[in-house]
Structures are given as C-alpha cells and as structure tokens.
C-alpha cells in the first residue's frame, strides 16, 4: 500500500437465503459503501467450474449472480457500455454445458445479459515483466483483457490443490484449457500469482451463503449464511482465510501477490465492516474442513493404495500439490456421485505418482497405474519386469503459442485406447503434466466398470454444439490468438504491465 492510502475494505453481510432481490440489495449497498459504480465494458466472472446434479455446491449460484448483475445495473450512472458474464468451466467440458446446468444461462437470457464462454473467445497475449514469473507472457480471453470494470464472484470453498479457493484462485477460470493446464503442477500457486497481472477486480462478492468444505468439485455443503464483498483481492482473500481460521501468509497463491504489491494481508491494514463481525463469522465457520490432504492419506481404507514420490528436483517441492495427486482425489469423488456402487466395483489398485522409491506391495491379480510424466520406477511387480521412465520436460519447453489442448472426449478416447493396450499387463502408465481430472476419471471408469459419464447425451450435444461453433468461426477467419496490448491507464504494482488492456479483436 502507498503511504496515507485508504485501507482496502471488506464487508461481511448476513444472508441466509438464495433470494436474488435480497442479494441485490446487499450487493448494491456494498457497491455504494465502497463508492463503486460500473463503467465501460463491465464483466462479471462467477465460478462455474462444474454444474448439474451432485455439483450444486461447486459453483456460484445463479441467484447470487442475478443479484450481483441487478445491483450493477442499479449502480450504473450511464457509464456502462456492456454488462456481461463470462467464465471457463473446469475439467475440459464445454462451458456452455456448465452455464446451462448451473441455471446461469437461463437467468442471463431472462435478464438480457451478454454471456461469454471464454474458450470460444479470441485469446489475447499479456506480457509479464515482474521478477519471479514462470514465463514471459500469458494468454487470456479477449473479454477479460478488455474489461474496464472487472467483478469477481467466486464460490467460498476448500481446494485439494491450494487449501482454499477464493478470489485469487478463481483466476484459473480466465484461461482456456490449452493455457490453463500449463504450469498446473507443483508451480500452480506461482501460476495463480502470475495471473494476477492480467487484471485486478474492482469489486469482489463471494457466495458464502452455502460454502463448500473439503473439496472443490464435489464439496461438502456448509451453511455460513454470508456474503463478503471488497475492493482489493488480497485483502478480500485474507479476510476469507481468517473466517475459517487459515493464515493467509501460509497460502502461497495469496502471499505471493501480496509480496508483489497487490494488497495487504494483515488485518490491521484492512477496514472490515458489515452487519456480521469477523468474530461472528469465525463462529459460523468453526471447524471448516480445508482441502489439503496428501493422496496416500486420502485413500486409506479403500481399494486404492496411493503412493506419492516427489516431483522433479527442479520444481523445488517434495509433493506436487498442484498436479496429478489432487486430480485423482477429485476424480474419485465425481465417480462416487455418478455411481453409488463405485467402491464395490473398484478392483484393488495401486496408483503411483512422482519419483516413488518405496515398496509396492502388489499381490497377484492387482494392477499398478503410474500417473504423470515424472512417474519413475524400475523393478519387478508381480513377477513382471516394469520400467517407467521419467518423461518430464522442463516448463521452459512448453510454449503457450503452440500448446495443443484436449477436450473431454479427446481424453476419453485416449484413455480407452491406453487401457485396451495394457490389457493383461500388471502396469499401465498415463502420461501428462499434469494428468487432468478427466483423464484420471476415465481410467478409473475403464478399470472398474463404473458408470460412464460420457454416455450423457446432453453433454454430447453440447460438445457437438461447441465444436460446430468453433469450426464455423474458424471458417469465417475468426482470430483465436491476438498479440500485443494497449494501455489500460491505471498504474499497477511494479512488474504489472499497465498496458495489459488489449486492443479489441
């Protein structure tokens, strides 16, 4: 913070129902208290990572988004030229499917609000110059790059890769799949910190009416009956952390932006207001389960034995929190939602990550799955000689210009072929860095005979619609990578290019 600068403010309000009108009033009052009104291209980014039956608590609810959108309209002083909602959902499924299943698509049509599926928009290059960056540029969708008033509306949740997911973590949704999975490994928290240089929200409002404990795709619902609002992302995340008794300085993806000048984390540097005190909010969240559980512990007592060796030494970590192990935890919980008999169907499996050097107690008829490019093993398993070579490539060899993305159905076909090829063998190896939730989920489906989520014809229809739209845009010469950026105007922390506001496509 600059000397004598006003403290960032976080407002904690009570809200015990998903009533759009009540949310509208609360958010409008929050905007008024913060002295904010929308202008120019105003973009609202909810968290719609996954939606549909069983995923009701994974995403920002449509009633919440509706309240925010209506409050922004209420606060418009004639300076807003566009009001839109945009997101890239998770696990490589089409965003158009998540928008529909969440109910947000229907709500936006009713309110006549523009909608952006971020993976279907042109991608803009944003240059990075700050020290400690993972790479020299990132790509983000054009609506994000060109937003004049950016509103972040995350869901209040735990996360198996990063402990929590509030404002900063939600930025994973401002990249399409090709770029999202680059550095989504042991350096995930550093990647999230780098994403902060693309744009900063002028307003944040988090859906903590029903929060999510333990996981992020299939969270355990927890009534907190809260809406938190703020005007600085670091300060906002710091207060959210304090609500559940987590030290924000211990969360790398929150600490790093703070250290780079994006905002304070100490409560004495934050103005906290509202009709719920921080102490009262803490009482409501007492015992909140965060998501950081090592994969070995997660699968204790199940038919899966997991073993996690360290990622490559160049990562500087002893465990890949941001990569494959956490994806396995999410994959198994999704399958448990889709198939109540999954744990009965699951054969005895051993799943190995990283450079694991310990013993593998594999009995006759059991199989071993090695996951990730950095998985390494050489020796006998069940009398069969198995050699798993380290295929890890330094991140410097990964180029966002040329990286190829794979959607859910690509992953389905690839994993099916892999399992068929390994039929009768004690070991199979799944390559990737990271190996996504979708790929690990499909391997478990093939090995266990669990209900196959790809037989969802609504999902298939949305997939075909998405691919058709993209093919049509390509035929029309629609650009999907735009290079360069034009001045945004406001000064940003050192290392954040103030020209990160790209020209229109």
C-alpha positions, -999 to +999 in steps of 0.1 A: +000+000+000+011+036-006+016+058+025-016+075+035-036+055+011-071+044+022-073+010+036-089-017+013-123-025+027-140-059+032-177-060+041-192-091+058-230-093+055-256-118+067-277-136+040-295-168+048-313-175+015-306-175-022-331-147-028-319-126-058-337-095-045-322-097-011-287-104-026-293-074-050-299-051-021-269-063-001-246-060-031-260-026-041-253-014-006-218-029-007-211-011-040-224+021-025-203+018+007-172+012-014-180+041-037-181+019-068-202+021-100-197+001-132-183+017-163-174+007-199-172-030-205-183-045-172-175-082-169-187-104-141-168-137-136-185-163-114-170-197-105-189-222-127-162-249-125-188-277-128-226-279-125-255-302-126-269-329-103-245-336-075-225-304-082-249-279-068-224-265-042-194-264-066-203-232-083-215-197-077-253-200-076-274-183-104-295-164-078-262-149-065-251-139-100-285-125-106-284-103-075-249-090-085-260-082-121-291-064-109-271-044-083-246-034-110-275-021-131-288-002-102-255+015-096-250+023-133-245+061-138-248+059-175-211+049-180-216+012-186-214+002-223-217-035-218-227-058-190-216-094-194-210-126-175-181-149-185-162-180-173-143-211-184-156-241-165-133-269-154-123-305-163-123-297-201-161-299-205-178-272-226-185-241-206-219-239-224-229-271-206-219-258-172-237-225-179-269-244-187-267-269-159-260-243-133-291-223-143-270-192-151-276-195-189-314-193-184-311-164-159-289-144-183-313-148-211-342-137-189-322-105-178-309-099-214-273-100-201-245-109-225-226-142-219-191-152-228-178-188-229-142-180-226-128-209-246-148-197-276-134-162-275-102-149-291-072-153-268-050-122-261-013-123-252-004-104-220+033-097-214+048-103-180+079-084-167+079-090-130+106-109-111+099-145-102+075-150-131+071-185-146+071-173-182+072-140-201+036-140-213+002-154-207-030-157-227-064-147-216-098-143-233-105-110-251-134-101-228-111-103-198-083-084-214-106-056-225-128-053-194-130-018-179-147-029-147-140-065-136-162-081-110-150-114-094-178-136-079-161-167-066-176-195-045-164-199-009-147-233-010-119-255+001-095-269-025-074-301-027-045-284-045-043-249-029-061-253+005-088-227-004-103-211-034-115-175-030-107-145-052-071-151-064-076-189-071-107-182-092-084-167-118-077-202-132-111-196-150-097-167-170-077-190-193-089-216-218-078-252-214-047-251-236-032-224-214-049-233-181-030-266-178+004-251-184+021-249-150-009-265-133+016-287-114+039-282-084+040-245-095+003-240-095+003-214-068+030-194-086+009-196-117-021-182-099+001-153-086+012-146-122-024-145-134-030-115-111-010-093-135-036-098-162-063-077-145-074-069-109-111-069-099-125-036-088-152-054-069-155-088-054-185-106-039-183-142-028-211-167-025-206-179+011-243-185+018-237-222+014-200-227+013-181-259+003-158-279+026-132-305+019-131-304-020-139-281-049-158-301-075-179-322-050-177-301-018-195-309+014-221-281+019-217-258+049-242-231+057-223-199+065-251-175+055-226-149+045-218-126+016-184-110+017-176-080-006-144-060-011-124-037-034-089-055-031-083-091-039-055-098-015-073-081+014-105-099+005-088-133+005-071-125+038-104-119+055-119-151+039-090-170+052-094-156+087-131-165+087-121-202+085-090-199+108-064-202+080-033-180+079-033-162+046+005-158+047+007-196+046-012-198+013+013-192-015-011-180-042-023-154-017+010-145-002+029-140-035+005-113-049+008-096-015+046-096-017+044-082-052+023-052-041-012-062-049-026-056-014-023-063+023-029-095+042-026-082+078-060-074+093-048-041+108-043-029+073-078-038+062-110-020+070-136-046+079-173-036+081-207-051+077-235-064+099-215-095+109-183-091+128-152-112+119-155-129+152-192-138+145-182-151+110-155-172+126-181-188+149-202-198+120-172-214+102-157-231+132-142-265+122-143-257+085-126-285+066-099-273+041-088-294+012-051-301+016-048-339+022-019-360+008-031-386-016-018-415+005-040-404+034-070-396+013-073-432+000-066-450+033-092-477+039-102-480+003-093-504-025-069-479-039-034-476-024-017-444-035+020-436-034+034-402-040+071-396-046+085-361-051+082-342-084+115-334-103+141-316-082+138-285-105+103-280-090+118-274-056+089-292-039+086-325-020+050-331-032+031-320-063+001-302-046-010-285-078-008-315-101-019-352-105-025-364-069-052-338-062-068-345-096-072-382-085-090-371-053-115-351-073-119-378-099-129-405-074-154-382-057-171-374-091-174-411-098-188-417-064-215-392-072-222-409-106-221-444-093-232-452-057-216-487-061-182-474-072-163-486-042-178-521-046-169-522-083-134-508-079-107-535-082-077-535-060-054-508-075-020-492-067-016-457-081+019-441-082+029-405-086+063-389-090+097-405-082+084-430-057+113-451-042+094-472-017+080-507-019+049-517-038+030-545-021+012-558-052-005-591-049-015-615-077-042-601-099-037-565-087-027-537-111-005-506-108-012-473-125+017-449-129+004-413-134+023-384-148+053-377-168+075-376-137+065-410-125+096-432-123+100-469-115+122-499-124+118-533-109+096-564-107+059-562-100+041-595-096+070-613-113+069-589-143+097-565-151+084-530-152+103-499-164+087-465-161+110-438-175+109-401-164+093-382-193+092-348-176+100-318-197+112-285-183+085-259-183+107-237-204+100-261-233+062-255-231+051-227-254+017-212-249+017-203-286+020-239-298+005-259-269-024-282-280-055-286-259-075-318-254-112-317-246-131-343-225-138-366-255-102-365-267-092-377-232-119-404-232-107-419-265-070-417-254-075-433-221-097-460-235-070-469-260-044-469-233-063-493-211-071-517-240-034-517-250-024-526-214-049-554-211-033-584-193-004-563-181+003-556-144+012-519-150-001-491-172+013-456-175-008-424-180+013-396-195+009-359-190+019-329-168-005-327-152-028-356-159-062-340-157-092-349-136-110-360-167-082-384-178-078-400-143-116-403-140-118-421-174-090-445-165-109-454-133-141-459-153-123-483-177-107-503-149-137-505-126-167-507-149-182-477-132-210-457-147-195-438-177-202-401-176-196-398-214-229-416-220-246-384-210-263-374-243-269-338-231-232-334-226-225-350-260-250-325-276-233-295-260-199-309-271-210-311-307-225-276-305-193-262-291-172-279-318-195-267-345-194-231-333-156-232-332-154-247-367-178-221-380-158-192-365-126-207-380-142-208-414-151-171-411-115-163-403-122-156-366-088-150-348-081-170-317-048-155-308-042-118-307-008-104-298+001-072-281-017-049-257-028-013-255-027+010-224-051+003-196-044+036-180-042+029-142-008+023-127-003-012-113+022-028-089+058-029-101+061-056-127+025-054-138+024-040-173+000-011-172-006-018-209-024-051-201-056-038-216-056-053-251-070-039-283-103-051-294-102-082-317 
